[in-house]
């Protein structure tokens, strides 16, 4: 598979970067702006992790999960393999990470003509098409649960005081959640070309899906700079990270 990627990270109003991203080989955790053209690989792994700002060691947790994902051999491109691998990472996290630390994860695995998108928490994955943007992950948040149960209208979330309550992630902070919540997995056939966006909630809290689509199309990787520059002109509320991939 041929692929191009665009990655960006902004520290925003925080005093440190608690997000981490990986391209399957290298983990980044700093202010970042980079585009890679013309790479070729049998498997593609991308992930965005958002260390929990209200917990100890959020930056340690996000780095830990990205590094753990990079160590896995991904010959089996399936939701089952992803779930088994993330459960293993959670077991390792319980032993190795600081007490009460945790992170979200949103990842994309491509290979064998398949796409597996997975997430725990409120970091997101979108598929971008010429005329639409499709949200293919599913938030593990109190707000999302209220939306799913028709208690809250999606258009009324705004600055809801509970919008940052996360119900699943990886790390000791989420030990009890793994007994009652499930990592979300979305599988689909890989169409050529395909475009995907992975991001922390620092992006989606500031720019809505339709505006993201307008900024990125018709060439999402090339126009990643446009999205980045738009973010820099806004008042960010959090660390903000995103990755865009084109697969051919």
N, C-alpha and C positions, 0 to 999 in steps of 0.2 A: 504494500500500500504506500502510495505517495501521500505526504501530508505537509501542510504548512501550519504554523502556530503563531499566535500573538499572546503575550503574557504581560500583565501589569499588576503592580502592587503599590498602594499608597498607605502611608502610616496614618494619615488623617489627624484627628485631634488627640490621639493616644500618645503616651510617652514611650511606647515600644510597639514593635510589630508582633502581634500574636497570631496572625495568619501565616500559613505556610502553603506553598504550592510545589508540585512536582510534575516533571515531564516524563516520568518513568525512569529517569537516570539521575537527575540532579534535583536537589531540594533547594528552594529559594525562600528566604525569610528576611526581606529588606525592601526598601523602595526599589522598584524594578520596572523597566520598560524594554521589551525585547521582542523581535520578530525572527522566526526561523523559517527559511524557505527551502523546499525541495528535499526534505528528509524522506527516507524510505525504511520501512520496517514491517515485519510480519505481524507484530502486535503493537498496539498503541495503548499506553496507560497515561492518563492525566488525572490529577486530583487537586482539589482546593480544600484546605482545612482551616477552620476558624476557631482558634483556641478561646475558651470561654473567659471573657474579661473579668467576670465576677468570681472566678475560681483561682486557686493557687496554680502557678505554672502553666498557664494557658499556652504560652509560646513553646514550652517544653513538650506539651501534649501534641500540638499540631505538627511540630517537627518529627516527633516520634512516629506518628501515624504515617506521614509521608515516607519516611525512611523505611518503615515496615512494609508498606505497599511495594516499594522498589525492590525489596529482597525476594518477593514472591515470584515464582516461575508461572507465567500465565499461559501455558500451552492450552489449557482448557478454558475457552472463552464461554463461560456459562454463568447464569445467575447462581446456580448451586455452588460453584467453585468460589464465587465472590462472597457468598454468605458464610461459607466455611472459613475462608481466609480472614474475613473481618471478625468472626467469632474468635479465631485464634489470636488476632491482634488485640482484641479486648482482654483475653486471658493474660497476655503478656503485659498489657497496660496495667492491670490490677496489681502486678508484682513490681513493675519498674517505674511507674509514674508517681509523682507526689500525690499525697492524699488530697482528695477533693478537686483534682485537676481533671480537665476534659476538653474535648474538641468536637466540632462537627466534622463531617467529611462528605464531599460530593465528588464522585469519580466517574470516569468513562474508560471502558475497556473495549478495544476494537480488534477483531481478528477473525479469520475463518468465515468472512462474510457476515459477521454478527456484530451488533453493538450491545453492550451491557452497561447501563447507567445505574449508579447506586448512590444512595445517600442516607445519612443519619444526621438529624438536626435540620437546620434551616439554610444551609448552603445549597445552591440550586444548580440544575442542569436544564438547558434549553436546546431544542433543535431549531435551527434557523432555516426557513424556506423563503423563496422569492416573495411570497405574498403573506407570510404568517410567521409567528414565533410560537413554538409549542413547548409548554412547561412539562417536562417528562420526569422530573423528580417529584417528591411530595414531602412537604415540611413536617417534621416532628416537633410541633410547637403547640402550646396551649391555644393560641389564636387559630391555628389550622384545625385543631380538634373542634373548636367552637364553630368554625365555618362548616366543617363536615357534618356537624349535628344540627346545622341551620339555626344555631343560637346567635350567630353573628354574620352579617352580610360582608362579603369580601370587599365591597366598596366602602365599608365603614371602619376599616382597620386603622388607617391613618397613624395617629400618634397614640394608639391604645396603650394604656399603662402596662399591659401584660404581653405586649408584642415580642418581648425578648425572652420569654419563659420557654426554654427548650426541654423537650421531654425524652430525647434520646441522642446519644453521641457515643464517643469512645473515650474511656478513661474511668478512674475510680468514682468520679462524680456521678456516673450513670450506671453504677453496678446494679442497683435494684431495677432500673428501667429495662434491662435486657430480659427480665423474666416476663414482662408484660407488653413490650413493644418490639416491632420487627423492623430491621433495616429494609428500606424501600428499594426494590430492584425493578428496572424496566428493561426488557429485552426487545430488540427489533432487528430486522434484516438491514444490512448495510447497503445503502444506495449510493451510487457514485455520480456526481460528487455529493458529499454531505458536509454540513456545517453544524458545529455544536459550541455552545457557550457554557462554561462552568464559572460560578461566582460565589463569593461570600455575600452575606446579607448587607454588607456595607454598600454594595452596588444597588441591589433591589429596593433598599430603603430610600434611595435617592432618585432613581430613575425607573419608571415603569416599563413593562415589557414592550408595549407598542412603541415607545420612544427609543428603547434599545434597538428594536428592529429597524426603525427609520435611520438611526445613526450608523448601523453596521451594514445594511444592504446597499448595493448588490454584492459587495466583496467584503465579507466580515473580517478576514485577516488583514487586508489592506486598510480597512476602516476602523480597526482597533484603536488606532491613534486618535481618531475622531471621538470615540467613546472616552478614551483616557483624558483628552483635553477638556471634554465637557465636564467630566468629574472634577477636574482640577479647578474649574470655575465655580463649583458649587461648595457649599459649606458641608463638609463630610461629618458624619456622626460617629464613625468607627473606622478601624482598619478596613481597607477595601481592596479586594483582589479579584482578578478574573483571568480566564484563559479562553482563547478561541482556537478551534481547530478546523481545518478544511481537510477532508479525506478524499483522495482520488484513487 
